[in-house]
Amino acid sequence: MLAIVGASGFIGSSVVEALSPQLREFLAIDLVKPKSKCNWLIADIGEAATIERIFFEYAVDTVVHLVGLPQIALCEKDPHFSYLLNIQSVHNTLEAMRKTNVKKIIFASSAAVYRTQDKAASEEDLPSPNTIYGYHKYVSEELIKAYSHSYGLDFLILRLFNVYGQDPQQGKDVVSIFLRQAKMGESLFVKGMNKYRDFVNIRDVVRVFIEASSTSASNRILNVGTGVKVTLGELVDLLKEVFPKIKVEHQATPDDGKGLVADIALCQKMFNFSPTSPYDGIRAYIKRYAK
């Protein structure tokens, strides 16, 4: 059986929602139960013995790991909490898999393992994180590879770039933050109008996770993005199409004009991945939420 760990989160809830109509057998695990009708267990990933028991009792063979603390500023403020969610949760999952003979893990990593660079980030680039969040995600990647080497576990590591498109009240991404502020009539404070991001629609991300959970391919790292640069200034312009009266305060920063985009050639090859244009996707998302 497929197990979704972290099933009520920003991405996990969308994976569960997409899987439910497919009548595919899966198990959703988290501390909070959503409205979705599926096999659901309330459990704490911090309790290793509980996760081990669940994997054994439900004959889990594949795990999608979506537990984490993705907010970079919060990870910097509370690195121990970041450690618990971004590393310890992975270790507990791997140990439960080892003890119950679960074969495969699909792990939600992050573009934060890279640093800003002029060329598109490739999976072959040496990771060079510069935040607590990025370091913790990289440590978890290495843990997964170590368990694969020592115990034969299969894995797919998905390095997600800037995911948008879920409920903006829940999202910690810049699109959600700006959209909430625009809806409330608050000023947008932008540090570096020419900074750019690789914004990828959550529906595209979910499709990759579902493909990854059923493919026989393993022991690979994949970037999940669009390969398209969108500046924060362009994001503000998209918001102004729907909220023309929003006020914008901005300041130049030393890293203005820098950013990170994905080389997605490998994901395109493995899953025939064709991501939504970020300009079209963000525009539609803003309009949908405005209504």
N, C-alpha and C positions, 0 to 999 in steps of 0.2 A: 504493500500500500504506500501511496505517496503521502508524506506528512509535511504540512506547511507550518513552520515554527515562526512565530511572530505574525500570526494571521490577521490580527486586527489593526495593524499599523498602516502607515501611509501607502505602502506598496502592497503589503500582505492582504489588506482588505480588497484591493482590486484584483489580485490573483484569485482569491476565493470567489469573488463575484463572477470572474470570467470562467472559472472551472465549473461552477455549479450547474449552468445550463447544459454542459456537455455530458452530464450523467456519469462523469468519471469518478471512480471511488477515490476519495482522499480524506485526510484527517487534518482538521484545523486546530492549532494549539496556540494559546495565548492566555494572558491574565484577564482579558476582557472579551466577552462574547458579543459579536455584532448581531444584526437582525437576520443575517444569511442562514438559510436552512441547510445545514450540512452536518457531517459528523464533527462535533466540536468538543474539545476538552479544555477546561480551565486549568492551567498548570503554570508553574513558575520555572523558567529556564534555569534559574539559579539553583534549583533543587535537582542535582544530577541524578539521584536515585529515582525520582519521579519520572524524569524523561526516559531513563533506561527502562523502567517498568512499562511505560506507554509504548515504546518502540517494540518491546517484546510481546506484549499482549495483543497489539494490533498488527503484528507481522509487517512492520514498516520495512520497505526496501530502498526507498529514496527519500531524502530530506531536502526541502527548500528552506534555507536559513535566511530569514528576513528580520531577525532581531538586531537592534542597534540603536545607537544614539547619534543621529546624523548632524546635529547642530554643532558646528565647529566651535562657536563661541562658548557654548555650554560645556563642551568637552574640555576646553582650555580652563574654564572656571572650576570644573569638578573632574579632574582626570581619573579619580578612582571610580566614579560612576561610569565614566567612559570605558574604563578597563572592564568593569563588570558586564556591561552590555555589549561592547565591541570585541572583547577577547574572551572573557570567562564564559560567556554564553556559547561561543564557538567551541571552546575546549570541552565544556560539559556535553555538547552535542556530539562531538567526535568520540568522546569516551563512551557515551551511550551507544553510538554506532558500532564501535569496536567490540563492546561486550555482547551486543545482540546481533552481530553479523549483518548490519545494514550496509548495503553495497555502495551507495552513491550520495554525494552532497552537492547541491547547487547553492553557491554562496553569493550573497549580495555584497560585493566590495564597492570601491568608490574610486573616482578619478582623483581623489585627494592623495592617492599614493604617488601621483606625479607632481611635478612643479610646473609653473607656467613656463611655456617655451614657445618659440617662434613657429616650429613645425607641428603638424598634428601628432598627438601622442600615440605611439604604437605599443602594442603589448610586448614588443621586444626591447623597449626602452627600459633602462635600469630604474626601478622605483626610487624616488628621492623625496619623500614626504617632508613637509615643514610645519605640520600642525599635529597636535596630540591625536586628533581624529584620524588623520592620514597615517600616522605611525601605527596606531592600533589596528587599523584595517590591514596594513601591510603585515603586521605580526600575525594576524589571523590567517592571512593568505599562506604565510610560511608554515604555520601550524598544520593547516590542511595538507600542504605538500609533504610535510614530515609524516603525517599519518598515512598518506598515500604510499610513501616510500616504505615505511616500516610495517604497515598492516594491510596494504593492498586496497585501500579505499579509493574509489573513483571520485573525481570531482570535476565540476565546471565552475570557474570563478568569473563572475560578471562584474566588470568595473563600470558602474553606472556614472554617467555624467549628470548634468543638472536636470533632474526629473521634475516635470510639472504636469498639471492636469487633474489632480485629485482635489477633494474638498479643500479650498484655500484656508478654511478655518483651522485645518489640521496641519497644513504644510508649513515647513520651516524654510523652504526655498525662497529665493528672492522674488520670483513671480508671485507666489502666494502672499508674501509680505506686502509687496507693492499693491497687489490687487485688493487686499483687505484695507490698506490705507486709503486707496482711491475711493473705494466704496463708502468709507466713513467720512470722506471729505478732508482727510488729513494731508499735510504736505509730505511729499516724497523727498527723502534726504539721500542723495546719490553721491557716493565717494568714487569719482572717476567715471565720467560719462562715456569714455572710450574703452573702458574695460570690457572684455567680451567673455561670453560663456557659450557652452554647447548645450542648448536646451533640448531635451528629448521628451516626447509625449509619453505619459504613463501607459497609455494603451499599447504603444510600441514596446515598452519595457515589459509589460505583462506578457505579450506574445512571445518574447524571447524566453522568459522564465518557463512558460508552458512548453515551448519547443525543447528547451534544455532538459525539462523533467522527463521527456519521453524519448529523446535521442539516445543512441548507443554511443555517441561520441563522448570522450572523457579526457580528463587530465589536460585541460586547456584553459587558458585565460582569454576572455573576450571583452573588448570595449563595447559598451552600449551607449551610443550617442547618435549624432546626425552628421558630424563633420562640418557643420556650418557655424560660422562665427556670428553671434548676435551681440551687439554692444548694449550696455545698460541704457545708453541714450536712445537706441532703437527700441528697446523695451518700453521706455517712457513714452515714446511716440505712439506705440501700439495702444498703450493705455489711454492716451489723449484722444484717440479715435472714438472711444466710448465715454470717457470722462474728460471732456475738453476743458473743464474749469479747474482741474487739479493744479496745485502749485508745486513747483519743483525747486528744491534747494540743492545745489551741487558744489563740490569743491574738487580741485585737482589734487591728485595724489602722486607720489613718486612712481607707483606702478600703473598709472593711467596708460591705457593703450595696450596693456598686456592681458593675457588670459590663457585659456586651454581649450582645445578642441580635440575630438577623437579621430583617430584613424579607424574606420569601422569595416575595413576590407575583409577581415577574418569573419566577423559576424555576418556580413553580407554573403560570404561564400558558404558558411555552415548552415545558415537558416533562411537564405534568400531574403535577408533583412532589407526592407525598404522603408526607412523612417519617414514620418510626416514632416513636411517643411516646418521648421520652427516658427516662421512668420505666420503661416496659415494656421498652425496649431494653436499658437498663443493668442492670435486674434480671435479664433473661434471660442477658445476657453474664456477669454475676457467677456465676450458677448454673452456666453451662456451664463456666467456667474452674475453679470449685471442684471439679467432678467429674473 
